[in-house]
Amino acid sequence: MDDFFKIIMLAVAGVLCSLLIKKNVPEISVLLSIAISAVVIIAGFTVLKELFSFLEEVAELANISTELLKPVYKTVGVATVTKIAVDLCKDSSEGAVASSIELVGSIVGIYMSLPLLSAVLNLVRSLG
């Protein structure tokens, strides 16, 4: 939890710096925002390892194949990357590009979940 607060404080400090720079050099401000996002995401990966470990343990206890979790992980990853990219585009006043990224992110998210949907369909077929 302490790491979380450190990450948030770092992000807020970076945003404040970005706001100060934005008045004089907006291009550098966008690059700083991207760098801040990257640092926050990398720092957050330490928590993801523990989360994945927990979810795999739950899957084993529930007698569910851990292979079924992979599409969920991929879909969450696509959604997260899409959200960050859209927000960066909106911060750069590129609304049309942001909308395109949202559309493609949605399509890719659905595509990534196809193995899970296929497993559900097979389960339904086996019941009938």
Secondary structure, DSSP 4 states (H G I P E B T S, - for coil): -HHHHHHHHHHHHHHHHHHHHHTT-HHHHHHHHHHHHHHHHHHHHHHHHHHHHHHHHHHHHTT--GGGHHHHHHHHHHHHHHHHHHHHHHHTT-HHHHHHHHHHHHHHHHHHTHHHHHHHHHHHHHH-
